[in-house]
């Protein structure tokens, strides 16, 4: 039976409550826990080496939450980015460049009818860029995001190649109308 990892991203708002995990109803066999605290998270992605990268909307930084001991909880947050922010008359623009290197990443290699785990010959690298643009006019909020990730690794032949199943680009566009209630439309592409 396949198991699925479900990631939940909670977007911050002006009034945030502490998440009560006991109130969430999960199907039998599923478990939920807080991995890391990122109260102003906008987007998140796992790097090829398993490090959770989170964009913090409060200051435009990219936070890295490693879990090298595989405990299910982030050990620490490390910022590895170059950020620029501009805001004026309803516009809020954040641009980030980031880079990460994962030393001794695990790789799964076919071994007969099984998979064998071993350390890759070289590090995995994941440089990238992200743009977050917001515009507010009256009750309307428009949010656009785009990210680029060039994840590469050393393959078993010793050559550097793209990490499989990691999209190079992703983007989203959200339109939200806030009045007595919040109504929105979102679209995304990878």
N, C-alpha and C positions, 0 to 999 in steps of 0.2 A: 504494500500500500504506500503510495506516495505521500509525503508530508510537505506542506507548503509553509513558507515563511511569510507571514503577513506583517507588513510594516505599517504603523499608524503614524501619520504626521499631524500633529495638532498645531494649527496656525494660531498665533497669538492675536489677541484683540485687546481693546482698551480695558475690559474687565475679564480677568482670568481667574478661574477657580482651580484648586488643587484637584487633580484627577483621582477619583475614587475607583480603583480597579475592581473592587468588590461589586460595583454596580453593573459592570460589563458582563453580558451573558455570552459564553463561548460554547461551541459544540464540544461534545465529549472528545477527549484526547488532545485538545488545544490548551495552550498555556499563554498567559500574557504577563509581562513584567516591564518595568521602566528600565531602559538600557542606559540612558543618559539624560541629563537635564539641559535642555536648550529652549528656554522660554520664548525666544523670538525667532524660532525656526521658520524658514520659508521653503527651502527645498533640501532634500537629503538623498544621498546615494552611497552605496557601499563601494569602496575601491576594490580592485581585483584582489588585493591582499586581505580584505575583510575589514578595513578601517571605515567607520561611518564618517562621511563628510557632510557637514550641515552648514548652510548659509544662514547667518544670523542677521536679520533685518534691522536690528537696532543700530549696528555700526558697519554693516556690509562685510564683515569678516567671514572667512570660511574656517569652521572649527573641525578638527579631526579628533575622533573619539576611538582610540585603539583599544582592542581587547586581546592582547597577545597571549594571555593565559586561558582564553576561551571560557571565561566565567559567566558570560552573558551580561556583563556590566562593563561599561567603559572604565578604563583605568585612569585616564586623564584626558584633558582637552588640549590640543596643540594647534596654534594658529600658524598656517603656512600659506600666506597669500599677500598679494599686493593689491590694495583696494583704492578706488576713487569714488567719491560720492558728490552729487550735485542736487540741490533742491531749490525751486523757485516757482512761485505762483501756481501751486497745485501739482507741479512736477517733482518727482523723486527718482533719481537715476543712480544706480549702483553698478559699478564695473569691477570685476575681480579677475586677477590672474593667479593661478595656484599651481603647485607642483608637489608631488609626493613620490617617494621611493620606498618600496617595500623590500627589505633585504631577506634573503632565504625564504621566498614564498613557497608554499606547498603547491604541488601539482599532482594531478591524478593521471596515471599512465596505464594503458591497457596491459594486462598481464593474464593472458589466456582468457577465461570467461569472467575474470575479476578485474578490479582496479587496484593498482599499487600506488601508495602515497610516497612521494619523495620531495626533497628540496630541489627547486629549479636551479639551473646552472648560473643564472645571473639574477639581478634584481628586477622587479616589476616597476615600471615608471608610469606615472599618471599625471602629466601636465595638462592644464586646461584653462578655460576661461568661462566667465559667467556674466550675464547682463540681466539686471532686474530694473524694470521701468514701471513706475506707477504714476497715474494721473487722477486727480480728484477734482470734480467740478460739481458743486451742489451735492445731491444725493448719489451721484454716480462715481464709482471707483473702477478704474481700468488698470489691470496689472498684466504685464508681459514679462516673460522670462525666456532666456535662451542659455544653454550651456553647451560647451564643447569639451570633450575629453579624449585625449590621445593615449589610451592605455596600451602599453606594450610590454612584452616579456621575452626572455630568451627561450626559444623552443628546444626540444630534445636534440635537434641537429646543431645547436649552437648559434643559430641566427635569431636576430630580434624580429618579432612579428607582433601583430595586433593581438590583444587578449580576446578570445572568442566570446561572443554574446554580450559584449559591452558596446552600446551604441556610441557613436562619435558625437552625435548632436541630439539635443532634446529641447523642446520649447513648449510654452503654454501661453494662452491668452485667456484672461478672466475679465468679465464685465459684471459688476455687482451694483445693484440698486438698494440703497439703505434708506428706509423710511421707518414706519412702525415695525416692519419686518425686513429681513434681508433676503433678497432674491438675486440669483446670479446664474450666469452661463459660463461654462469653462470648456476649453478645447486644448488638446495637447498632442504633440507628435514626437516620436523618437525615430 
